[in-house]
């Protein structure tokens, strides 16, 4: 049996703003969430059976470990859409970050408004060896 990531959860200072950011930049639509959460939250669909869960945490501050050689989230994205994605990210408050090391495939990083680092990698790249 092969395993896969079902979801990852990140804290946010403003759930609605964060949900709008990911919906408008990466195209992750909101989906129904369980009604048993006692705080602001939003579920977004990344891909079939893969989700991002946003949970509001007042006063949230990102870790100093949010960086390329630390904690970050890598997302596959069609390379042909990189330029338009970069524009959307900047328009919605993201900071673009150049990679610290070269790879045989195209990629870039961005810091979203809560401070989390995301890596965007060409969707059809061959694995590094």
N, C-alpha and C positions, 0 to 999 in steps of 0.2 A: 504494500500500500504506500502510495506517495502522499506526503503531507504538504500542506500549503498554509500560508498565512490567512487566517479568517478575518482578523481586524487588528488594528492598533489604535490605541487611545492616547490622546494628548490633551493636556490641560490648556485652557485658554482663559484670558481675562474677559472676553466677550464672544459668546457662542455664536450669536447671529452674525457678527462681523467676520468671524473665522469661517463659518459655513459659506457665507457669500464669497469670501476670498477664494476658497478651494473650488466652489461651483463655477465662478466666473473665470478663473485662470486655468484650471486643469479639467474642468467639465464634469466634476464629480457631483451628481445630483443627490439631493436629500432623499432619504428613504424613511419609512416609518420606524419609529423607535419604541421600545417598551415603555409602558406607562408607569413603571415602578421605580423611576429615578426621581429622587427628591430634590433635584437641582436642575438648572438649565443645562440642556444637552442637545446634541444633534448627531444623527448618523448620516454618513454620506457613502454612496456606493462608488468604489474605486474601479472595480471590474466585477464580473459575475462571482459571487461568493467571497468578495474582498471588500472590506469596509474601513472607513476612518470614523472613529468615535471621538467627538469633541465634548469635553466636560468643562463647565465653567468653574474656575477656582479663583475666587477673589484674591487679588494681590499676587497672582502667579508671576514668577520671575524665571526666565530660562536658565539652565545650567551653563556654567562656564565650559562644559564639555561639548557644547553644540558646535561642531566643526568637522572638517573633512576627516581628520584623524582623531575622531571622537565619535559622538553620537550624531547620526544623521539617517535620513530615510532616502533610499534610492528608488526612483520611479522610472520605468521604461516609458518612452514617449517617441513617436515617429520623428526621426531627425528632420524630415521635410517641414515639420511644424515648429522647429526650435525658434526661429526668428519671431514668429507671431506670438509664441508662448512667452518669450522674453519681454516683448512689448506689454502683454497683458499683465505679467507679473509686476513690472515696474509701475504700470498704471494703477495697480491695486496695492501698492506700498511695499513690495518686496525689494530686497537688495540683492543684486546679482553678484556672485562671487566666482572668480576664476579658480579652476582646479590648481592644487599645489603640485601635482605630478602629472606627467603626460601618460596617456593611454592610447592604445591602437584604435580607439573608437571615440566618437564625439560625445561630450558631456559638459555639463556646467552645474553649478550649485546656486541656490538662492536661500536667503534668510527670509522667512515669512514674518508678518507683523508681530507674532508672539515671540519670535527669536529662534524658532526651530530651523534647522538646516535641512534642506532637501537637495538631493542630487538628481539631476535629470540625465539619463543615459539613453543613447540611441537604441531604439526598441529592438532592432535586428542585429545587434553587434555580436561578434563571436566572443566566447569567453576568453579572458586574459590567461596567458600561460606563463 
